[in-house]
Each structure stands twice: as C-alpha cells, then as structure tokens.
Amino acid sequence: MSGGDTPGRLVRPFTLTGGRTRPSRADFTLITTVSTVDPPPVSAARPQPEHHRILRLCTRPMAVAELAARLDLPVSVVVILLCDLLEAGRITARPPRPVSRTTPDLDLLQKVRDGLGRL
C-alpha cells in the first residue's frame, strides 16, 4: 500500500443486512431520533457487531443521518439494522417534530433580518 491508501471495508454492506435491500418499516427518516432502550429486553437473538455498535452509540438520542456517518455505512443499511433493533425492542425511534403551520413569529423574523443586515 502506498502512504495515503487505507484498507477498504472488509464486509460488504449487503452482508450486514442478510441480503435485504429494503427496510421492514418506512417511518425512518434522516432526522428520526433513535435511542437505546434501558434496560434492554431479554432476547434470544444474538445481535451482530453492527447492532452492538448502534446500541452503544444510541445511549444518547441520535439522528439516523449522524448514526450512519459515525458507523461509516450507507443510510439504507443503517435503517435496515435499526428496523431489526426496533422490532427486537432494543431501541426507540422518535419521528421529527412536525413543523407548525401557524403564522411565523414576526419578532423573531425581524431579529433574524436585522442580524443578517449587520453582516
């Protein structure tokens, strides 16, 4: 290997998902917040190492996009692994808060405009 080369991934992403290409649920988005369930439920299934990494990272709530970046895995693969953990009762997933469709806070907008004007 030359000085700047790094070894590639040893395991292909499709092997992490058991060949699955689609998640079992469609409600995960990039900004869905995931956190580990404490204490974990008793489970007969033995999670793979990637599941353990997710559980360690999600002891504090974390967005799906950030989790994928930290794991250095495609979001699609991470979502499939998250579906496994959610179905096993090992994590909770919170959807993003809906955006209010009420009238915007005019005072806040004025402050933002004034701040941008000072730049």
N, C-alpha and C positions, 0 to 999 in steps of 0.2 A: 504494500500500500504506500502511496505517496504521502507526504506530510499532511495534506489537507483532507485526505479521504477518511471517512468513518465507516465502520461496518454497517451494512444495511440491516433492516428488520429481519429477524430470524424466522418469525411466524407470520404467515400471510393473514391479512385481516379476515378473510372468509373462513379460515380455520378457527378463529376465535368465536365465530357465531355458529359453528357447526354447519356451515354452508348456507345458512339462512341469509337472504338478501333483503327481507322486509321485516320490520318490527311487528310484534303481535298487537301493538296499540298504536293509535295515530295521534295521541294527545301530547306527545313530547315535542317541544319547540326548542329553538336555540336558547331561549331565555327562561325555560322551565327551571325551577329551582328544585334541586334534589338534595335530600339529607338522609343519613343513616338512621335506622330505627334503633332505639336504645331502650331496653336490652333487645338483642336480636332474637327472633323466634327460633324455636327448636326446629331444625330442618334436616331431613335425611339426605338431601342433595349436597354434594361437595362442590362448592363454587370453584371456578378456575382462578388462576392467579390474577387475571384481569378483574374479575369480580372483587377479589380481595383488595386490589388497588383502588377500585372505585369506592368501596366501603371505607377505606382509610381516608381517602380524600374528602369524602362527604360527611365527615363527623361534624363539620360546619356546613350550612347550606351553600350550595354551589350551582351555578347555571350550567346547563348542558354544554354550551359552547366552551366555557372555561374548562370544564372537565375533559372534553375532547382534546383541547390544547395541551393540558397537563399530561394526559395519557399519550399524546402524540399518535392519536388514532383518528380515522375519519369519523365525523359526527354520526353517519349512518350506522357504523359498527357500534359506537358507544350507545346509541339509542337501543339497539337490539340487546346489548348487555344490560342496560337499565331496565328494559322490559322484563328480562329474566329475574332481576333482583326485586322489582316491584311485585311481580307475581308470586315470588317466594316470601314476600312480606319483610324484606330486608331494608327497603328504602321507602321514603315517602316522596311524592312529586307534587309540587305546587305550581299551578299554572301562573303565568304572569298576571298581574293585576289588570283588570280591564281599564282602558282609558276612559275617563269621564267625558261625556258628550255635552257637559254643561258649558256655559259661557266662560271663556278664559278669564283668569284673574287679571283685570286691566292694570292694576297697580304693579303686579309682577312684570307684565309685559312692558310697561313704561320703564321700569328699572333696568330691564334687560336692554331695551333700546338705548337708554341713556348710557349704560355701561359700554355698549358696542360703539356708541358715538365718541366716547372718550378714548377708544383705542386708536 
